[in-house]
């Protein structure tokens, strides 16, 4: 997955820098593969993966956004994040940097577990509780 995303990143980046109408172009990605006992999740941007069981919803991926950086650094609270200006600014995306690399997570497969892969921005319209 990392190699595939890296390859896609290079293609998008080359297009964005070589043709003026695509200048600044980028996108997000989330994907997964699994074997008998483990799921591997790769992502760039704010497309998310959730692990959903009957007892909980767990966000597996961590958004690559300005707002997430501010939250991680303790500069704003979760409540402030909901209305913070520029909360949709992405700090890492496919095609915006020639050497972008995906984050990869491993999840042990549990009985009754579901994964939900979401396009970018879903969390701006639906709460985590409703997603579950």
ABEGO torsion letter per residue (X at the ends): XAAAAAAAAAAAAAAAAABAAABGBBBBBBBBBBBAABBBBBBBEABBBBBBBAABBBBABBBBBAAAAAAAAGABBAAAAAABBGAABBABBBGABAABBBBBBBBBBBBGBBBBBBBBGAAAABBAAAAX
